Amino acid sequence: MPNRQDRRGRSKTSGQFVQLHHWMLQTPAWRALKASSRAVYLEVAARYNGTNNGTLALSARDAADRCNINKDTASQAFRELVAHGFIECVTPGGFSRKVRHATEWRLTQYRCDATGALPAKTFVRWRPQVQNAVPKEGQDGPKTGTVDGFI
């Protein structure tokens, strides 16, 4: 069998890949994401090469094309990823410049190469909002003890 590593111990055959750690996949934030948001996260993470975090340019339209979803769904996925703490906007994009440019993102799992900020990993601290099961004082809860709709 031929040697598949160079003299530094690096693989000669494998290309780039997206690394998803089990500890990240087990967080409540990841489990609460919609499938479209997970797909958009993979597209943003696929642009990361180890030295360009903070300059990962991906627009909602490009994400929609790459994930086979509507551009509004892609935009909603970006908002959900930001709200859950997986990505942060470094440079907002827009059509107001003479040359259009996409929003530049930062993966919070890694150090930002553009600003030098440490990994925030804010998705680890994210928790779902809890709905109160007991109505507050002065609010009417569901009626109990009724027979055929009569009290």
Residue pairs with C-beta under 8 A, 6 or more apart in sequence:
4 11
4 12
4 13
5 11
5 12
6 12
16 46
16 49
18 42
18 45
18 46
18 48
24 30
24 109
24 123
27 123
27 124
27 126
28 126
28 127
28 128
29 84
29 85
29 86
29 123
29 124
29 126
30 38
30 84
30 86
30 123
32 84
32 126
32 128
33 41
33 80
33 81
33 84
33 86
34 77
34 80
36 67
36 69
36 73
36 74
36 76
36 77
37 76
37 77
37 80
37 81
37 84
39 67
39 69
39 77
40 63
40 67
40 74
40 77
40 78
40 81
41 81
41 86
41 87
43 58
43 63
43 66
43 67
44 56
44 58
44 63
44 81
44 87
44 105
44 107
45 107
47 56
47 57
47 58
48 56
48 107
48 110
51 113
52 113
53 106
53 107
53 110
53 111
53 112
53 113
53 114
54 90
54 104
54 106
54 112
54 113
54 114
54 115
54 117
55 90
55 91
55 104
55 113
55 114
56 104
56 105
56 106
56 107
57 93
57 101
57 102
57 103
57 104
57 105
58 102
58 103
58 105
59 93
59 102
59 103
60 71
60 74
60 75
60 78
61 71
61 74
62 102
63 69
63 74
63 77
63 78
64 70
64 71
64 73
64 74
67 74
67 77
69 77
78 87
78 103
81 87
82 88
82 89
84 123
84 126
85 108
85 120
85 121
85 122
85 123
85 124
85 125
85 126
86 107
86 108
86 109
86 123
87 105
87 106
87 107
87 108
88 105
88 106
88 108
88 120
89 103
89 104
89 105
89 106
90 104
90 105
90 106
90 112
90 114
90 115
91 103
91 104
92 103
93 100
93 101
93 102
93 103
93 104
94 100
94 101
104 114
106 112
106 114
106 115
106 117
108 119
108 120
108 121
108 122
108 123
109 119
109 121
109 123
110 119
111 117
111 118
111 119
112 118
134 141
135 141
143 151
145 151
